[in-house]
Amino acid sequence: MLAKHPILARLLVVVMTGCVLLAVPRLSAANPTPDNRPYVKYYVVAAQFQGQPENLTDIAWRLLGSGERSDEIYHLNTGRVQPDGLRLTDPGVLTAGWYLVLPWDAAGEGVKYGQLPPAPAPTRTARPGGTTKPGGTPKPSGSPSPTASPTKGSPGPGATGGTQKCTAAAGSSSRSDWAQLRMAADSAWTLTRGNGVKIAVVDTGVDASLQQLSGRVAVGADVTVGNGRGDTDCVGSGTAMAGIIAADSSVDGSPVGIAPDATILPVRMVGSGAARAADAATAIEVAVSAGASVVALGSHVDLAAPAVAASLTTALNHDVLVVAGAPTKPAPLPSPGTGAAGGALLLTGGVGPADQFADEYLEGTVEVVAPGVDVASLGTGGRVTGRTGTGLAVAFVAGQAALIRAAEPDLTAAKVKERILSTADPLGGQDPHPAFGAGMINLAASVAGALDNKGPVSTGQERRGSGAAIIVLLGLALVCGVGVVFGLRMRRRRFAG
């Protein structure tokens, strides 16, 4: 039959060939994944320079004209995952092959301009040591600096803080995982794990020797002595906060943190003695100057102290989210910062599994709540204990802020606070509630908005192009369908004949 209609036969062949060639949908090509990595000046660390191991001070001298600007290089790079999966946490230790982002005015041999390679998945190995000779650390100034190298005789990570007299950590041997189960942090990890976000923990220091925190605790600072490091803790409350924020799953049975890929900057403002308002105020300023985008204030910080209020005002003039416990006594809370760099203060209350409060907060001061009663977290020596305190709730909220800031780095601190409040689960039948504020934090909901921002924002022209492509494909499908039907009918007639 087809032999009698050569034109129709050729048309059928053309149509069927086009159907085969265009059967695979091509709409995905209209929306390529954007490359959002910024263009920066950077330097690749060499194994040696002029026969000596590389260090930040020498690099700053060569490329910036001043060894004291090594602090700037450190702050631009601390916490970022390097090609070998490790991070810069100690200014005195560099590894060959690392990429160091440089200030805009860097110039000289080895300075490159372009996009850094995508960061690999972070490893769970310990902080590098011995691969390069520590040396050339930033010159310590008269004020406490989280990047200052340890002084002679100062303790390394895991030590008891030199002359500090350790006391027994508060906490019970019994534990309950209700807080981690209720937070369900893993539901947010498909989008973000806090990578690249630096969280300052202003409390008793953090025990960086614990396996669960290995490689993700910076040297930090100890403002109680002026030039010490903050990566040790003999009291335990700072370590408990850090565990809630960033502990990993390297130890079976140990609770995992909210943002396990974030970096902790420990700033010790109290040891085994009484906390001083002046030290707390200094610690807040050190945390902000060190580049922390989230600052978690432990329970030792007195918001009612004038010195603390003044430091908070300074912090809020930067794009920093300060998470603090809701006050239990009247406190002169500072106003949010102004302008594009305005920060935010988020007052948090701690609650238990039955929504009972961890402390007697002033009515109307709690903006959001998080677990703070019978919470499992790390203690000194890595022992998991059950603890109660507002600082634990602060840690949960700080970890949530890290997830949001990692998923959407363009959000200001004020917008991060707004996201936390707007996605909280209301408690007490009111929203907001006079006692519970916006309610219990919801990690998954707070980062769900980032899913819509992962792809490119299509313009009107792109949408019209996509629509035209859809019309063409639908038309082609119709032609293919007609061609198939026509072919079948011709085949039946041929066999019938």
N, C-alpha and C positions, 0 to 999 in steps of 0.2 A: 504493500500500500504506500509506503514511504517513497518507493521508487517513482510512483505516479505524481508525487508532490515534492520535487527536489528543493524548492525554495523553503517549504515548511520544514523539511528535514534539516537543512542547514541552519535554519533559525533555532530549531530545537537543540541542535548540538551546541550552538553559541550560548543559549540560555543555560543549559545544563553545565557547560564549562565554567561560566561565570558564577553559578551557584557553588560549584566545588571550590573555586579560588577564593571566594569571599564568604565562605561559610563560617570561618572563625571570626568571632566578634572582635572589632578593633576599637571599641569605645575606650578601653583602658588607656590607649595611647594619647587620648585627648586630655588626660589628667595625670601627667607624670609626677612622680614624687619630687617635691621641691628640695633643693639643696640649700638649707638655711644656715650652713656653717659660715661664720663671718670671715672676712679677710683681715688678717692681723700681721704684725711684725713678729717674727719668732726666730729662735736660735736652737739648733740641734746640739745637744751636749756631746762633746767628744770624750774619748777615753782619757786623753791627756791634752794639755796645751803647754807647749814649750817644756815638755818633760815632767810636768806636774799635773796631778788630778784636777779636774775642773771644780770650781766652787763659785757660789753666787757673787761673792765680793769681787773676785777677779773679773768675772763676766761683766759686772756693773762698771768696773773701772774701764774696761776695754770698750764697751758699747755705749755707756752713758756718761763716762767721764768722772764718776764718783762712786767709790765703794759703798758709801752710805745708802745709795739708791738700790742696794740689793734687797732692801725691804720691799720696794715696789715690785721687783720681779717675783719675790716670794708670794706676795699677796695676790698677784695675777695668776699664779699657778697652783697654789696649795689646794689640795682636794681634787684636782682634775685627774682623771685616769690617764696614765701614760701608755705608750705602745706595749710595754711589757705587763700591763695590767696593774701596776703598782701606782702609788701616788707620792707627791712631794709633801711630806709631813714634817721633815726636819731640815731646816735651812742649811745644815752642814753636810748633808748627804745627797749627792747627785749620782745618777746612773747614766752611762753612755747610751745615747739613742733617745733620751727624753727630749720632748719639745717644750721649750720655755717661751711662753708669750712675753713679749717685751713692750715697754712703754712706747708711745708713738714716736718719740724723738730719738730712739735708739739708732745708731749708725756704726758701721765698721765691718770688718771681715767676718763673715758668717751670718750676718743679718739677712733674713729672707722675708719675703712678703707673699702672703697667699693664705690658703685654707689649711688648717691642721687636718691630718687624717682622722677619720672617724675613730672615736674612742672604743677600745675593745671592752668586752664584758669584764668588770673588775674581778680580780682574783681574791682569794681568801688567805693569801700568804702573808707572812710577817713583813713589816716594814724593812726596806733594804738596809743592810749594814755590812760593811766590810768590802763591798764591791768597789767603793772609792774611798779614799782616805778622807775622813771628815776634816774640814779645815776651811778657813776663810769665811766663817759665819758672819752675818751682819754685825756691825759694830754696835754693842748695846749703848743705848742712851741713858740719860739720868732717870728717865721715867720707865716704868715697867713696859716691856715689849714682849709680845708673844713670839717674836722671832729671834729673841736674844739667845745666843748659845749658852749652854750651861756653864756656870762658873766652876772654877776648880773645886773639886770636892762635892759638887752638887750631885744629887742622886740621879740615876737613870730611871727609865720607866719601870714601875713596879716597886721602887724603893719606898721607904717609909717617910720620905721628905726630909732627910737630914736630921735636924735637931727637933723636928716635930715629934711630939709624944702622942702616939696613936691611942685611940680609945676603941672600945668595942663598938662595932656597927650596930645601929638599931635595926631590928628586924626579927621576924620569927622564922623558925625552921620549917613551919608549915607553909604551904603555898597553894595558891589557886590560880588557874589560868583563865579565870572568867574575863579579865580585862582584855587579854589578847584575843580571846574568842569573840568577844563583843565587838572589838575594833575591826576584825577580819581584814587586816592590812593586805593580805595576799590578793584580795579582790581589786586592789588598786595597782598592783605591781605589773600588770600587763601594759600599763601606760608609763609608769614612773616608779623608781626606787630611790629617788633623791640624789642621783648622781650629780656631782659638781656643786652641790649646795653646802655651804659652810655654816654650821650651827655652833654658836658659842654657848657653853654651859657655864654659867656664873655661879659657882658653888664651892665645893671642897676639893676640886681637882677631879681627875679621871684616871683610873688605873689602866694605862695603855698596854700593860703587859698581858692583859687577859686575851685569850685566844679569840673570844667572840667579838673583840674590838680591834683585832690586829690589823695594822696598816691603815686605820681610819681615824686615828687620834693624833692631832698635831701636837707639837711640843707645848704650845700654850704659854701661859705666864702665871706667876705666883705674886700677886700684888701685896701679899702680907709681908714679904721679905724684900721686895723691890726689884730683884733681878733673877728670881728663880723660875723654874719651869712648872707647868701645871699638869703634866701628864703622870702624876702620881696621886694617890688618894689613900689616906689611912683612916678616914672617917666613913666613907662609903656612900654618902647621899649623892654626890656628884656622879659617881660611877653608876649608881642606880638610874639616874636620869639619862646618862649616856647609853646605858643598856636598852632602855625603853625606846630611845631614838634610833640607835644604829647597830645594835647587836646583830650578828649574823647567825646562820644555822650550822656553824662548824662544830658545835658541841651538841650531841644528842640530848634532848630533854631540856635544853636551855631556851628560854623564850626569845623569840626573834623580834628585833626592833621594827618600828614603823617605817623608817627610811634606811634600810641596811646599806645603801650605797652612799649615804651622806658622809661628810667629814665633820668630826667633832673638834672644836677649838676649846680646850679646857682653860678656864680662867679662875684660879683659886683666890677667893676673897675671905676665906675663913679656914682655920685649921681645927685643932682640937679645942681651942679656947673660944671666947665670945667673939661674935662678929662685930665689926666696926663699920659704921655708916660710911666713913671716908674710904675704906677699902672697897666697899660695895660700889660706891660712886666711881672710883678709879677703874674697877673691873669692867663696868659698863662701857666706859670710854675706851678702854683697851680693846674690848670686843668689837666695838664699832670701827675703830681705827685699823684693826686687823682684817677688815673686810668681811666680817660675818653678816650674812643677809638675814639671819634669824638669830635672836638672842633669847635664850631661855634662862630666866632668873629663878634660882633656887629659893627655898623657904627662908634662908638666912638673910635675904635682902629685905630691908625694912622700907617699904614705899613711903612711909610717913616721914622719913628723915629728909630734911631740906637738901642735904648734899646729894642724896639719891634722886630726888625730884629734879634737881638741876641737871644731873647727868642724863636723866631720861629725856629732858627737853632737848639736850644736845643730840641724843640718839634719834629723836623723832624729826630732826632736821635733815636726816639722811633716809635713804630708801631701805629702812630696816624695820622688820617686824619684831617688836619686843613682846614676848609672852611672859606674863607674870601672874602670880597668884592673886585672886581677889582679896582686897584688904579686910582685915578683921577689926580695924580701928580706923577712925577718920584719917585720910591721907590727902595731901594737896596734889592730886594727879595732874600731870602736865597736859597741855593741849597738843593735838597732833601737829606734825610739822606742816609747813606751807610749801607751795610750789610743787614742781614735778618730782622733786626728790623727797617729798614728805613721807615720813615713816608712820607707824601705827603701833599703838599699845593695845594688847588684847588681854583682858582680865579673866582668869580661868578659875573655876571651882572644881574641887575633887569630890567625886561621889563613889559609892560602893555599888555592889550588885543589886541592892534594893533601892538605889538612888538616894541613900543616906549621905549626908555631907561629911567630908573629912575634917572640916573646921567650921567655926561659927563666923561666916562671912557677913559683912555688913549688907543689909537688905538693899537690893537694887544695884549692887556693884558687880555681881557675876554676869559676864556677857556670854559665856559658853561653859559647858562642863565636860569633863573627861574622867576616866577611872583614876581614883586616888585613894581607895580603901582596899586593903588586902590585895595589893598588886604584886605579882611575881616579877622580880628583876634581879640584876646582878649585884653582888656585894663584893667587898674586898676579897681577893683571892679567888674570885670567880664563882663563889658559892651562890646559888639561887635561893633567895629568901622572899618571904612575903612582907611587904612594907605598906605603910599608910602615911600619906602626907600630900599636901597641895603641890609640892614640887614634882611629884609623879604625874599629876594631871597636866602640869605645865609641859613636861617632857612629851606627853602624847600629842598635845596641840602643836608643839614645836616640830615634831616629826611630821605631822600632817602638813604644816606650812612648808617643810622641805619638799614634800611630794609635789605640792602645787607649784612651788617656785622652779622645780626641776622640769615639770611638764610644760609650764608656761612662763618662761623666764622674762617675758616682757611685762608681766603683771607687776604693778607697784605693790609695796607693802600694804597700802590701804585697800587695794583690790583683793589681795590675798586674804586679809581679815574679813572683808565683805563676803568672799567666797566661803570661808569657814562658817560664818554666821548664817548665811542664807541656805546652806545645805545641811545644817544641823537638824537632828530629829527632836521635835518639841517634846518637852516633858511637863507634866502637871496639868495638861489640858489647856494651856494658854501659850500663845506665841506672839511676843516674848513673854516669859513667865517672870514674875517679880523676884523669884528665888533662883530659878535655873537659867535665866536669860534665854538665849536662842535654843538651848537644849543640848543634847549629847552630840558630840562631833560625829560626822559620818565620812569616813575616808574615801570610800568608793564614789560617793556622790560628789565630793569636792573636787575630784580630778576628772570626773566624767565629761565635764565641759571641754577638757583638753582634746578629747577625741575628735571633736568637730574642727579643731584648729590644726590638726596634724596635716591635712591636705591643703593645697593651694586654694585661695579664695578666687573663684571663677568670676571673670568679668562678663559684662553683657554680651560682648562679642564672642567669648568662649562658649557661653550658654547657647547663643544662636547657632554657633558652629556645631555644637553637640546635638542641638535639635535637628539641624539639617542632616547630620549624619544618621540620626535615628530614622528620619523620614526616608532617606535613600535606602537604608537597610530594610525598612518595612516594605518599601516598593519593590526592592529586589526579591524579598521573600515572597511577595505576592506573585511576581513574575515567575519565580521558581515553582511555586505551587501550581500555577496555571500550566507551566510547561510540563510538570510531572503528570498532571491530569490529562493533558492533551496526548502525551506520549503513551499513557496507559490505554487511552481510547483507541489510538491508532494501532497499538499492538493487538488489542482485542479484535479490531476489524480485520487485521491481517490474518489472524488465526481463524477467524470466522469464515473468511473468504477461502 
